[in-house]
Structures are given as structure tokens and as C-alpha cells.
């Protein structure tokens, strides 16, 4: 199992609406609005690294209002 943290930047005023959409994605185990350089942090659990990348590139980045993402794979 691969555990990853996805940092998400959103367009102005879009964070709250996107939070629910992100949390509803199949591989997302948790998501929070945060203060700092990014607007939302999502936790993803998937069988393989490829599945994490698929979730980010095909599903998450396809949501309207997301301007940037950064993926961090947990090492332990």
C-alpha cells in the first residue's frame, strides 16, 4: 500500500467547494483546507505508486479550480 500527501493550490474562493469533491475521490482517505503555500492537503492510499499518479493526473487535476498540485509519497 502506498500512502501519499497531495498539496493542492486552488483558484481564489474555490477551496471549500473543491474540498468536498476531492474528499469524494475513491483513493482519497482524508482532505483538509490548510493555511500556507497550498490551500488543501489530501491524503491518498493506493495499492501502487502508479495508482497515486493516476488519481492525481486523471482525477484530481481534472477538477475545475485546481491550479497546481505537488505529490509527496510517504516513506514509512
N, C-alpha and C positions, 0 to 999 in steps of 0.2 A: 504494500500500500504506500502511495506517495502522498505526502501532506505538503501543501503549498500555501503561501500567502500572496494574494494578488492586490497590489496597490492600484487604486483606480482614481484618475482625475476626471471630473465631470464639468460640463458647461455650467455657467452660473445659474443657480437656482434649480438645478436638476438632481441634486444628491438624494433628497428624500424620496422622490418618485422612483429613482433608479435603485435605491436600496431594496425595495420590495421585489423588483424584477430580478436583481442579482441573487437575492436570497432564495428565489424560487427555482433557480437553475439546478439541474439534477445533481451535479457534483459539488455544489457549494454547501458546506456544512454550517457556516456562520458568516455574517457580514455586519459591519458596523460603520457608521459615519464617524469620522475622526477629524481632529484639527491638525494642521500641518501642511506639508507639501502635497499630500494626496487627500482626497475627500472621503473615500471609502476603502476599507480593508476587507477583503473577502478571503475566507479560508476554504480551500478546495481539498477534498480527499478523492483520490482516484487510484485505480489499480496500477497504472504505469505512468511515467513521465509524459509519454505521448498523449495520454488521456487528459492530463492537465493542460497541455498545449492546445489540444483540440477544444477544450472548454473555453479557454481564453480567446483563441483566434477565431473560432467559428461562432461561439455563442455570446460571450461577454462583449467582445469588441464590436459586435454587430448591433448592440443596443444603442438606440438614438440618445445622444447626450454624453456619451463617453468619449473623452478626448485623448486619453493616454492610459496605458497600463504598464506595470512593472511586476514581474513574477519572481518570487523567491521560493526556492524549494527547500523545505526543512531537511536538515542533515541528520537529525537524531531525535 
